[in-house]
Amino acid sequence: MRLFLGTIRGTQTGFDFSGKKAAPNSIRVEIGNAIAGTADYEILQYSHVLKAHQAIGYAAVNLGAREATLSAETLRNLAKNSPVPLLSANVLDSTTREPIATPFVITKQGELTVGIIGLVSPDSLKRDADESIEVAGISETLRKVIPEVKAQADVLICLAFANDSALEAIAKDFYEFQVILGGDVRQPYSNAVAINRSQILATTNQARALGEFHATVDSKNKQLVKPAGTVTLMADSIAEDPAVRQFSTDYRSQVAETVLAIDNPEGYVANRVPGVKPPATYVGSESCAACHPKSFAVWSKSGHGHAFESLNYRDSKMDPSCVKCHVVGFGEPGGYLRSMADEKRLINVGCESCHGPGSEHMKVRSLAPPGEDVLLKMRPVGAGQCVQCHHGEFSRPFEWKEFWPRIEHGKESEMK
């Protein structure tokens, strides 16, 4: 028996799936959090990710913490249209308390019947679930579903988007599982860990990763023989399946033609008080050049000053998940809109991407006597601002001391 699990998500370079074909008597499963977020374009992207999972032979896709914060209606639609089973025994309709996705799947591997149960830990949710969703406790859920699965399967596998302690608790409380696969951990496991009668293997959700678990099963007592597990981080050097690459192309074509909530920032920004407009608006980096020529020159020669070009190269200039880190003020009132793709004023990572909208600063500057210091300052920049875009696969690892010298600037009087 060979198991593949992973956290594989759509990225700016496409869907990072290996084209490697599944070996005989192997099962491919996704542990959860395969969706990037809950925005409409991220849900659209997820639907294409599910098609890609199906194309390379995944048996099930578990719901993780992000999926569990979607509405019941959205999850039902995704489950109905997904070409691969969406799995979760404890993501429930809050009214009926019935599972919205498939609680478990039964698959045949040679003479072996394998039951796979999907779970997400309530403790893994980083935000409250939609009011139409209830995430039931793991223990109460397993007490209900294990007898039904055990009656049909020789081997039981648990897919649990849960942290280390929760994975250990499952192994200690439910001896029925031969294998427990997890994903909400800080570091991927270097090998499988034996607890009680279970083998536990987990991938991290901080980067794309593929876990592989291998074992033979004793035909008499259905126990695992010589179990072993490893986790491999996905790298750009791993070849993409051409068919899977097409799903990335299809998504970008569809998202370019779809009207999204983020295309109307005035109504998109949820935390703004209705009817209250922000005091400052975006003016574009060229507006800063008159008073800050030295800083502007540094910016013009930097990667920030040409950031939009890479979107054209990758055919991503209409993909919101990519655009936000290559323009000024995307998703904010007065900021960049996808309809501005052929304009220059707010493209690239400009001054206001880091320092905030500049209209009020310019207004005060224009009214101040020459040489007088302006009281209305722009937002200072530190590493915390940078990691909003420079994180994970996009700048791994991000080091302020290494990156800052490439764009270092400050007061004009102090610059050479």
ZAPALUM-487761 format. One record per residue (C-alpha): residue in three letters; x, y, z; residue number from 1. Coordinates in Angstrom, 3 decimals. Example, Ala and Ser with C-alpha at 12.3 -4.5 7.8 and 13.67 -1.06 7.14 Angstrom:
<nodes>
NODE|resn|X|Y|Z|resi
NODE|ALA|12.300|-4.500|7.800|1
NODE|SER|13.670|-1.060|7.140|2
</nodes>
This chain:
<nodes>
NODE|resn|X|Y|Z|resi
NODE|MET|0.000|0.000|0.000|1
NODE|ARG|1.361|3.402|-0.924|2
NODE|LEU|-0.216|6.691|0.120|3
NODE|PHE|0.440|10.137|-1.278|4
NODE|LEU|-0.722|13.223|0.563|5
NODE|GLY|0.016|16.822|-0.018|6
NODE|THR|-0.735|20.501|0.298|7
NODE|ILE|-0.719|21.565|-3.331|8
NODE|ARG|-2.200|24.920|-4.292|9
NODE|GLY|-2.585|27.202|-7.259|10
NODE|THR|0.287|29.670|-7.490|11
NODE|GLN|1.492|32.427|-9.748|12
NODE|THR|3.478|29.856|-11.742|13
NODE|GLY|0.508|27.558|-12.234|14
NODE|PHE|-0.702|24.536|-10.333|15
NODE|ASP|2.332|22.787|-8.965|16
NODE|PHE|1.502|19.131|-9.514|17
NODE|SER|4.018|16.519|-10.531|18
NODE|GLY|3.138|14.533|-13.623|19
NODE|LYS|4.429|11.364|-11.967|20
NODE|LYS|1.960|8.536|-12.426|21
NODE|ALA|0.617|6.697|-9.408|22
NODE|ALA|2.214|3.347|-8.664|23
NODE|PRO|0.062|0.190|-8.455|24
NODE|ASN|-1.873|-0.207|-5.199|25
NODE|SER|-1.360|3.443|-4.323|26
NODE|ILE|-3.827|6.045|-3.103|27
NODE|ARG|-3.448|9.792|-3.558|28
NODE|VAL|-5.190|12.065|-1.081|29
NODE|GLU|-5.158|15.801|-0.277|30
NODE|ILE|-5.036|16.661|3.422|31
NODE|GLY|-6.831|20.041|3.184|32
NODE|ASN|-6.396|23.803|2.913|33
NODE|ALA|-5.989|23.448|-0.853|34
NODE|ILE|-8.044|26.632|-1.286|35
NODE|ALA|-6.088|29.888|-1.004|36
NODE|GLY|-8.891|31.873|0.667|37
NODE|THR|-12.592|32.640|0.629|38
NODE|ALA|-12.781|35.368|-2.057|39
NODE|ASP|-14.816|34.625|-5.171|40
NODE|TYR|-11.726|34.334|-7.381|41
NODE|GLU|-10.128|31.937|-4.890|42
NODE|ILE|-13.230|29.739|-4.969|43
NODE|LEU|-13.045|29.799|-8.769|44
NODE|GLN|-9.383|28.830|-8.620|45
NODE|TYR|-10.201|25.994|-6.192|46
NODE|SER|-12.683|24.498|-8.662|47
NODE|HIS|-9.846|24.207|-11.192|48
NODE|VAL|-7.488|22.808|-8.542|49
NODE|LEU|-10.038|20.043|-7.894|50
NODE|LYS|-10.060|19.189|-11.594|51
NODE|ALA|-6.272|18.965|-11.477|52
NODE|HIS|-6.449|16.629|-8.476|53
NODE|GLN|-8.769|14.372|-10.423|54
NODE|ALA|-6.523|14.446|-13.501|55
NODE|ILE|-3.578|12.970|-11.589|56
NODE|GLY|-5.604|10.335|-9.811|57
NODE|TYR|-6.442|11.648|-6.355|58
NODE|ALA|-9.017|9.526|-4.515|59
NODE|ALA|-10.215|12.259|-2.166|60
NODE|VAL|-9.650|15.893|-1.176|61
NODE|ASN|-10.146|16.613|2.514|62
NODE|LEU|-11.614|19.911|3.701|63
NODE|GLY|-9.136|21.978|5.703|64
NODE|ALA|-9.556|25.048|7.884|65
NODE|ARG|-9.983|27.489|4.997|66
NODE|GLU|-12.593|25.361|3.272|67
NODE|ALA|-14.466|25.045|6.572|68
NODE|THR|-15.002|28.832|6.694|69
NODE|LEU|-16.922|28.862|3.413|70
NODE|SER|-20.716|28.963|3.495|71
NODE|ALA|-22.789|25.782|3.386|72
NODE|GLU|-24.164|26.762|-0.013|73
NODE|THR|-20.693|27.327|-1.462|74
NODE|LEU|-19.419|24.013|-0.119|75
NODE|ARG|-22.445|22.158|-1.446|76
NODE|ASN|-21.891|23.599|-4.901|77
NODE|LEU|-18.204|22.716|-4.800|78
NODE|ALA|-18.942|19.173|-3.597|79
NODE|LYS|-21.653|18.705|-6.229|80
NODE|ASN|-19.415|19.810|-9.098|81
NODE|SER|-16.097|18.406|-7.915|82
NODE|PRO|-14.749|15.547|-10.072|83
NODE|VAL|-12.977|14.132|-7.003|84
NODE|PRO|-14.810|13.464|-3.700|85
NODE|LEU|-14.648|16.307|-1.172|86
NODE|LEU|-14.203|14.678|2.204|87
NODE|SER|-15.246|15.714|5.715|88
NODE|ALA|-17.153|13.924|8.442|89
NODE|ASN|-17.334|16.912|10.786|90
NODE|VAL|-18.068|19.951|8.580|91
NODE|LEU|-21.820|20.069|9.049|92
NODE|ASP|-24.838|22.079|7.982|93
NODE|SER|-25.591|24.067|11.151|94
NODE|THR|-29.349|23.561|10.680|95
NODE|THR|-29.532|19.848|9.907|96
NODE|ARG|-26.187|18.856|11.491|97
NODE|GLU|-25.613|16.613|8.486|98
NODE|PRO|-22.217|16.451|6.731|99
NODE|ILE|-22.017|18.768|3.736|100
NODE|ALA|-19.243|16.808|2.047|101
NODE|THR|-18.678|13.038|1.876|102
NODE|PRO|-17.809|11.754|5.390|103
NODE|PHE|-15.675|8.874|4.099|104
NODE|VAL|-14.746|6.930|0.974|105
NODE|ILE|-14.113|3.224|0.480|106
NODE|THR|-11.537|2.230|-2.127|107
NODE|LYS|-10.280|-1.135|-3.304|108
NODE|GLN|-6.551|-1.685|-3.640|109
NODE|GLY|-5.982|-5.204|-4.973|110
NODE|GLU|-7.459|-7.524|-2.354|111
NODE|LEU|-7.359|-4.769|0.249|112
NODE|THR|-10.374|-2.589|1.104|113
NODE|VAL|-9.383|0.808|2.483|114
NODE|GLY|-11.677|3.244|4.305|115
NODE|ILE|-10.657|6.922|4.397|116
NODE|ILE|-12.309|9.355|6.848|117
NODE|GLY|-11.867|13.119|6.516|118
NODE|LEU|-11.719|15.609|9.419|119
NODE|VAL|-10.717|19.153|10.265|120
NODE|SER|-9.919|20.227|13.811|121
NODE|PRO|-12.052|23.130|15.116|122
NODE|ASP|-8.862|24.440|16.748|123
NODE|SER|-7.234|24.837|13.329|124
NODE|LEU|-9.749|27.419|12.131|125
NODE|LYS|-8.064|30.833|12.075|126
NODE|ARG|-11.413|32.619|11.731|127
NODE|ASP|-15.004|31.838|12.628|128
NODE|ALA|-16.885|29.539|10.312|129
NODE|ASP|-19.852|30.895|8.382|130
NODE|GLU|-23.027|30.783|10.491|131
NODE|SER|-24.438|28.154|8.126|132
NODE|ILE|-21.543|25.826|9.034|133
NODE|GLU|-20.808|23.864|12.200|134
NODE|VAL|-17.481|22.136|12.730|135
NODE|ALA|-18.167|19.290|15.139|136
NODE|GLY|-15.619|17.926|17.579|137
NODE|ILE|-13.269|15.205|16.349|138
NODE|SER|-13.987|12.654|19.081|139
NODE|GLU|-17.781|12.839|18.858|140
NODE|THR|-17.567|12.569|15.071|141
NODE|LEU|-15.284|9.539|15.045|142
NODE|ARG|-17.407|7.658|17.582|143
NODE|LYS|-20.292|7.902|15.126|144
NODE|VAL|-18.542|7.203|11.835|145
NODE|ILE|-15.840|4.617|12.664|146
NODE|PRO|-18.244|1.661|13.207|147
NODE|GLU|-19.804|2.224|9.769|148
NODE|VAL|-16.428|2.421|8.025|149
NODE|LYS|-14.874|-0.444|9.974|150
NODE|ALA|-17.688|-2.747|8.857|151
NODE|GLN|-16.668|-2.182|5.230|152
NODE|ALA|-12.876|-1.816|5.292|153
NODE|ASP|-9.758|-3.843|6.133|154
NODE|VAL|-7.632|-0.753|6.765|155
NODE|LEU|-8.749|2.603|8.184|156
NODE|ILE|-7.019|5.862|7.288|157
NODE|CYS|-7.767|9.237|8.862|158
NODE|LEU|-7.145|12.480|6.993|159
NODE|ALA|-7.069|15.133|9.690|160
NODE|PHE|-6.253|18.773|9.062|161
NODE|ALA|-5.136|19.169|12.656|162
NODE|ASN|-2.093|20.099|14.738|163
NODE|ASP|0.389|17.698|16.329|164
NODE|SER|-1.430|17.312|19.639|165
NODE|ALA|-4.754|16.643|17.913|166
NODE|LEU|-3.148|14.013|15.671|167
NODE|GLU|-1.656|12.299|18.706|168
NODE|ALA|-5.013|12.390|20.500|169
NODE|ILE|-6.696|10.636|17.575|170
NODE|ALA|-4.058|7.887|17.652|171
NODE|LYS|-4.384|7.414|21.423|172
NODE|ASP|-8.195|7.441|21.500|173
NODE|PHE|-9.007|5.513|18.324|174
NODE|TYR|-6.913|2.386|17.864|175
NODE|GLU|-8.905|1.494|14.721|176
NODE|PHE|-6.736|3.720|12.506|177
NODE|GLN|-3.678|2.127|10.955|178
NODE|VAL|-2.629|5.434|9.368|179
NODE|ILE|-3.288|9.068|10.321|180
NODE|LEU|-2.293|11.777|7.843|181
NODE|GLY|-2.168|15.384|9.029|182
NODE|GLY|-1.401|18.822|7.671|183
NODE|ASP|-1.710|21.674|10.189|184
NODE|VAL|1.816|21.360|11.589|185
NODE|ARG|4.752|23.756|11.856|186
NODE|GLN|7.271|21.383|10.288|187
NODE|PRO|6.756|18.362|8.031|188
NODE|TYR|7.517|15.042|9.680|189
NODE|SER|10.853|13.592|8.579|190
NODE|ASN|9.340|10.116|8.872|191
NODE|ALA|6.237|8.371|10.155|192
NODE|VAL|5.673|8.319|13.926|193
NODE|ALA|4.162|5.298|15.698|194
NODE|ILE|1.620|6.066|18.441|195
NODE|ASN|-0.633|3.348|19.880|196
NODE|ARG|-1.564|1.223|16.823|197
NODE|SER|-1.302|4.079|14.331|198
NODE|GLN|1.365|5.487|12.079|199
NODE|ILE|1.229|9.300|11.815|200
NODE|LEU|2.666|11.331|8.944|201
NODE|ALA|2.068|15.055|8.445|202
NODE|THR|2.948|17.719|5.901|203
NODE|THR|3.259|21.425|6.608|204
NODE|ASN|0.805|23.864|5.054|205
NODE|GLN|3.421|26.613|4.822|206
NODE|ALA|4.694|25.403|1.447|207
NODE|ARG|3.718|22.908|-1.206|208
NODE|ALA|4.656|19.468|0.047|209
NODE|LEU|4.149|15.832|-0.888|210
NODE|GLY|4.110|13.095|1.733|211
NODE|GLU|4.628|9.455|0.820|212
NODE|PHE|3.690|6.581|3.117|213
NODE|HIS|4.599|2.984|2.279|214
NODE|ALA|3.623|-0.280|3.980|215
NODE|THR|2.487|-3.789|3.287|216
NODE|VAL|-0.514|-5.200|5.116|217
NODE|ASP|-0.540|-8.600|6.811|218
NODE|SER|-3.420|-10.500|5.208|219
NODE|LYS|-4.400|-12.218|8.462|220
NODE|ASN|-4.476|-9.481|11.078|221
NODE|LYS|-4.568|-6.476|8.718|222
NODE|GLN|-1.594|-4.906|10.496|223
NODE|LEU|1.008|-2.796|8.722|224
NODE|VAL|4.385|-4.342|7.980|225
NODE|LYS|7.513|-2.181|7.577|226
NODE|PRO|5.694|1.176|7.518|227
NODE|ALA|7.734|4.174|6.362|228
NODE|GLY|6.905|7.745|5.500|229
NODE|THR|8.705|10.764|4.092|230
NODE|VAL|7.773|14.320|3.084|231
NODE|THR|9.262|16.106|0.072|232
NODE|LEU|8.905|19.831|-0.578|233
NODE|MET|7.846|20.629|-4.124|234
NODE|ALA|10.416|22.553|-6.158|235
NODE|ASP|10.330|24.381|-9.484|236
NODE|SER|12.597|21.682|-10.906|237
NODE|ILE|9.785|19.109|-10.713|238
NODE|ALA|8.183|18.816|-14.136|239
NODE|GLU|4.533|19.796|-14.500|240
NODE|ASP|2.021|17.556|-16.175|241
NODE|PRO|0.925|19.370|-19.391|242
NODE|ALA|-2.719|18.474|-18.719|243
NODE|VAL|-2.510|20.040|-15.269|244
NODE|ARG|-0.848|23.145|-16.670|245
NODE|GLN|-3.911|23.520|-18.881|246
NODE|PHE|-6.123|23.835|-15.790|247
NODE|SER|-4.022|26.842|-14.761|248
NODE|THR|-4.481|28.358|-18.212|249
NODE|ASP|-8.214|27.660|-18.102|250
NODE|TYR|-8.529|29.349|-14.706|251
NODE|ARG|-6.736|32.488|-15.836|252
NODE|SER|-8.869|32.700|-18.947|253
NODE|GLN|-12.035|32.367|-16.885|254
NODE|VAL|-11.013|34.774|-14.119|255
NODE|ALA|-10.090|37.405|-16.733|256
NODE|GLU|-13.661|37.308|-18.067|257
NODE|THR|-15.410|37.139|-14.686|258
NODE|VAL|-16.711|40.191|-12.820|259
NODE|LEU|-15.370|39.886|-9.263|260
NODE|ALA|-16.177|41.591|-5.980|261
NODE|ILE|-12.673|43.062|-5.889|262
NODE|ASP|-13.437|44.912|-9.143|263
NODE|ASN|-15.655|47.186|-7.028|264
NODE|PRO|-13.391|48.105|-4.085|265
NODE|GLU|-15.907|50.583|-2.664|266
NODE|GLY|-18.152|47.680|-1.736|267
NODE|TYR|-15.435|45.036|-1.401|268
NODE|VAL|-13.578|46.338|1.669|269
NODE|ALA|-15.579|44.783|4.486|270
NODE|ASN|-14.149|46.761|7.404|271
NODE|ARG|-14.941|50.210|6.052|272
NODE|VAL|-17.755|52.262|7.564|273
NODE|PRO|-20.521|52.665|4.940|274
NODE|GLY|-20.528|56.142|3.406|275
NODE|VAL|-17.146|57.069|4.879|276
NODE|LYS|-14.403|57.540|2.299|277
NODE|PRO|-10.698|57.253|3.111|278
NODE|PRO|-9.086|60.698|3.581|279
NODE|ALA|-6.232|60.014|1.139|280
NODE|THR|-6.238|58.548|-2.356|281
NODE|TYR|-3.573|57.060|-4.594|282
NODE|VAL|-1.716|59.403|-6.944|283
NODE|GLY|0.991|57.208|-8.517|284
NODE|SER|4.758|57.092|-8.049|285
NODE|GLU|5.495|59.716|-10.712|286
NODE|SER|3.746|62.278|-8.485|287
NODE|CYS|6.432|61.742|-5.851|288
NODE|ALA|9.358|62.375|-8.196|289
NODE|ALA|9.374|66.190|-7.971|290
NODE|CYS|10.114|66.284|-4.231|291
NODE|HIS|11.886|62.927|-3.951|292
NODE|PRO|14.003|62.617|-7.133|293
NODE|LYS|16.755|60.508|-5.555|294
NODE|SER|14.297|58.040|-4.028|295
NODE|PHE|12.379|57.947|-7.304|296
NODE|ALA|15.594|57.124|-9.188|297
NODE|VAL|16.319|54.225|-6.819|298
NODE|TRP|12.784|52.921|-7.283|299
NODE|SER|12.912|53.238|-11.088|300
NODE|LYS|15.957|50.954|-11.276|301
NODE|SER|14.629|48.401|-8.775|302
NODE|GLY|12.617|45.239|-9.265|303
NODE|HIS|9.681|47.056|-7.673|304
NODE|GLY|9.720|49.577|-10.494|305
NODE|HIS|9.258|46.791|-13.071|306
NODE|ALA|7.133|44.352|-11.075|307
NODE|PHE|4.199|44.373|-13.472|308
NODE|GLU|6.309|43.039|-16.335|309
NODE|SER|6.462|39.565|-14.775|310
NODE|LEU|2.652|39.377|-14.832|311
NODE|ASN|2.673|39.935|-18.587|312
NODE|TYR|5.351|37.290|-18.942|313
NODE|ARG|3.271|34.739|-17.013|314
NODE|ASP|-0.067|35.839|-18.479|315
NODE|SER|-1.241|36.707|-14.954|316
NODE|LYS|-2.173|40.375|-15.202|317
NODE|MET|-5.871|39.593|-14.637|318
NODE|ASP|-5.379|37.073|-11.808|319
NODE|PRO|-6.199|38.841|-8.498|320
NODE|SER|-4.067|36.456|-6.467|321
NODE|CYS|-1.022|37.657|-8.447|322
NODE|VAL|-1.963|41.258|-9.209|323
NODE|LYS|-2.169|42.446|-5.602|324
NODE|CYS|1.608|42.287|-5.098|325
NODE|HIS|2.535|43.896|-8.415|326
NODE|VAL|0.493|47.127|-8.374|327
NODE|VAL|-0.567|50.012|-6.123|328
NODE|GLY|-3.658|49.786|-3.924|329
NODE|PHE|-5.366|46.774|-5.503|330
NODE|GLY|-8.632|46.040|-3.710|331
NODE|GLU|-8.633|49.458|-2.032|332
NODE|PRO|-10.860|52.435|-2.929|333
NODE|GLY|-9.055|54.562|-5.496|334
NODE|GLY|-6.415|51.920|-6.087|335
NODE|TYR|-5.531|49.823|-9.094|336
NODE|LEU|-8.354|48.077|-10.955|337
NODE|ARG|-7.998|45.166|-13.354|338
NODE|SER|-9.447|47.425|-16.037|339
NODE|MET|-6.274|49.553|-15.703|340
NODE|ALA|-4.004|46.801|-17.035|341
NODE|ASP|-2.958|48.926|-20.011|342
NODE|GLU|-2.426|52.107|-17.978|343
NODE|LYS|0.821|53.051|-16.214|344
NODE|ARG|-0.168|55.257|-13.280|345
NODE|LEU|-0.717|52.551|-10.642|346
NODE|ILE|1.150|49.564|-12.066|347
NODE|ASN|4.313|48.154|-10.451|348
NODE|VAL|5.138|48.162|-6.734|349
NODE|GLY|5.139|51.919|-6.293|350
NODE|CYS|5.851|54.325|-3.458|351
NODE|GLU|2.279|54.079|-2.184|352
NODE|SER|2.370|50.273|-2.118|353
NODE|CYS|4.556|50.570|0.962|354
NODE|HIS|3.962|54.090|2.250|355
NODE|GLY|0.192|54.369|1.732|356
NODE|PRO|-1.985|56.756|-0.331|357
NODE|GLY|-0.199|60.059|-0.992|358
NODE|SER|-2.846|62.625|-1.985|359
NODE|GLU|-3.110|64.292|1.438|360
NODE|HIS|0.662|64.405|1.855|361
NODE|MET|0.964|66.126|-1.525|362
NODE|LYS|-1.813|68.569|-0.638|363
NODE|VAL|-0.125|69.620|2.615|364
NODE|ARG|3.243|69.832|0.859|365
NODE|SER|1.833|72.141|-1.813|366
NODE|LEU|0.492|74.521|0.849|367
NODE|ALA|3.635|74.591|2.998|368
NODE|PRO|6.251|77.354|2.521|369
NODE|PRO|9.447|76.227|0.739|370
NODE|GLY|11.851|74.455|3.059|371
NODE|GLU|9.305|73.997|5.844|372
NODE|ASP|8.932|70.496|7.231|373
NODE|VAL|5.636|68.786|6.425|374
NODE|LEU|3.756|67.496|9.456|375
NODE|LEU|1.669|64.960|7.546|376
NODE|LYS|4.148|62.123|7.076|377
NODE|MET|3.846|58.996|4.965|378
NODE|ARG|3.783|55.546|6.551|379
NODE|PRO|7.240|54.294|7.606|380
NODE|VAL|8.335|50.939|6.227|381
NODE|GLY|9.709|47.910|8.043|382
NODE|ALA|10.024|44.178|7.510|383
NODE|GLY|6.420|43.638|8.588|384
NODE|GLN|5.232|45.599|5.564|385
NODE|CYS|7.442|43.653|3.160|386
NODE|VAL|6.387|40.156|4.206|387
NODE|GLN|2.833|40.806|3.080|388
NODE|CYS|4.154|39.974|-0.402|389
NODE|HIS|7.640|38.588|0.240|390
NODE|HIS|6.763|35.307|1.911|391
NODE|GLY|6.941|31.587|1.273|392
NODE|GLU|7.595|30.629|-2.325|393
NODE|PHE|7.778|34.284|-3.432|394
NODE|SER|10.909|35.202|-1.420|395
NODE|ARG|12.038|32.221|0.567|396
NODE|PRO|13.641|33.020|2.879|397
NODE|PHE|12.944|36.746|3.341|398
NODE|GLU|15.747|38.570|5.095|399
NODE|TRP|15.306|42.315|5.702|400
NODE|LYS|19.060|42.934|5.872|401
NODE|GLU|19.520|41.303|2.468|402
NODE|PHE|16.519|42.830|0.678|403
NODE|TRP|16.500|46.397|2.017|404
NODE|PRO|19.866|47.469|0.476|405
NODE|ARG|18.409|46.783|-2.989|406
NODE|ILE|15.831|49.573|-2.534|407
NODE|GLU|17.346|51.618|0.304|408
NODE|HIS|16.227|55.248|0.303|409
NODE|GLY|15.264|57.925|2.834|410
NODE|LYS|15.403|61.691|3.281|411
NODE|GLU|16.600|63.390|0.121|412
NODE|SER|19.113|65.495|2.066|413
NODE|GLU|20.746|62.328|3.455|414
NODE|MET|20.950|60.441|0.175|415
NODE|LYS|24.005|60.556|-2.072|416
</nodes>
